[in-house]
Amino acid sequence: MDLFFSHNSGNSCRSVFALHEAGVAWRQRPIDPRAGQTRSLEYLALNPMGKIPALVDGTLVLWESNAINWYIAEKYPEVRLLPTSMEGRARVQRWLFFQAAHVTPACFPILRATHARLQAFWNFTIDPQAAEVGRKELARFLPVIDSALADREWLEGDFSLADIAYAPHLSLIAEGGFAFLPYPNLRGWLDRLLARPAWRRTADLIFHRG
Ligand SMILES: N[C@@H](CCC(=O)N[C@@H](CS)C(=O)NCC(=O)O)C(=O)O
């Protein structure tokens, strides 16, 4: 399996985290968007959006980090990154859609405005008003996660792709100074996520070497 990713990319980070949790062999294919490598004809043939990450496994070419993660979880069921019940898998999917459609888009303008290393790497334009809108959106979304974690360590009881999905962008806004004080269950869960050995290896690869 080859994973094409970029340093300083939260979405790449999500799939690298899943691969590290799975503990399987994969080939690192770092590419640099600043050097136009995501726009090369070779890469656009893998992902016509020119976005990262993308996975190649034999004849399978896959983009969208959560689709990649779902494939990893199904390919290596013994790692148990998904619940075994149909209902449990449906609930994990709900968390993945919630992350991709709501939480991460709200985090983006906040991390653009607050995260110096990512600002420098991606040459972000800072929009304070958009960051404020993001904060208001998160004030609606984060209590949902905080409540879900009131009586459990992980979103669906056992650690799963649902937890993996949120680590990159929540950790990035935390690094930018976002206050999670009103969300103690969420803060504890984020700390548990970031303490996992697979996360530490992931953050080292994605955020500390680019
Ligand atoms: N929903 C996609 C988002 C992928 C994405 O936007 N990746 C960013 C890097 S974090 C990217 O490729 N940015 C460069 C671009 O849009 O050209 C996923 O989860 O894989």
The ligand as an SDF file (V2000), in Angstrom:
LIG
                    3D

 20 19  0  0  0  0  0  0  0  0999 V2000
  -12.0740   15.7560    2.5150 N   0  0  0  0  0  0  0  0  0  0  0  0
  -10.7160   15.5230    2.0690 C   0  0  0  0  0  0  0  0  0  0  0  0
   -9.9460   16.8320    2.2010 C   0  0  0  0  0  0  0  0  0  0  0  0
   -8.5710   16.7340    1.5350 C   0  0  0  0  0  0  0  0  0  0  0  0
   -7.8670   18.0990    1.5930 C   0  0  0  0  0  0  0  0  0  0  0  0
   -8.5120   19.1670    1.5030 O   0  0  0  0  0  0  0  0  0  0  0  0
   -6.5380   18.0740    1.7170 N   0  0  0  0  0  0  0  0  0  0  0  0
   -5.7920   19.3140    1.7600 C   0  0  0  0  0  0  0  0  0  0  0  0
   -4.5700   19.1760    2.6620 C   0  0  0  0  0  0  0  0  0  0  0  0
   -5.0400   19.0430    4.3720 S   0  0  0  0  0  0  0  0  0  0  0  0
   -5.2810   19.6410    0.3790 C   0  0  0  0  0  0  0  0  0  0  0  0
   -5.0240   18.7500   -0.4280 O   0  0  0  0  0  0  0  0  0  0  0  0
   -5.0600   20.9270    0.0970 N   0  0  0  0  0  0  0  0  0  0  0  0
   -4.4610   21.3650   -1.1340 C   0  0  0  0  0  0  0  0  0  0  0  0
   -5.4780   21.7400   -2.1680 C   0  0  0  0  0  0  0  0  0  0  0  0
   -6.6720   21.8570   -1.8570 O   0  0  0  0  0  0  0  0  0  0  0  0
   -5.0530   21.9550   -3.2970 O   0  0  0  0  0  0  0  0  0  0  0  0
  -10.0810   14.3920    2.8930 C   0  0  0  0  0  0  0  0  0  0  0  0
  -10.5250   14.1850    4.0350 O   0  0  0  0  0  0  0  0  0  0  0  0
   -9.2060   13.7000    2.3820 O   0  0  0  0  0  0  0  0  0  0  0  0
  1  2  1  0
  2  3  1  0
  2 18  1  0
  3  4  1  0
  4  5  1  0
  5  6  2  0
  5  7  1  0
  7  8  1  0
  8  9  1  0
  8 11  1  0
  9 10  1  0
 11 12  2  0
 11 13  1  0
 13 14  1  0
 14 15  1  0
 15 16  2  0
 15 17  1  0
 18 19  2  0
 18 20  1  0
M  END
$$$$
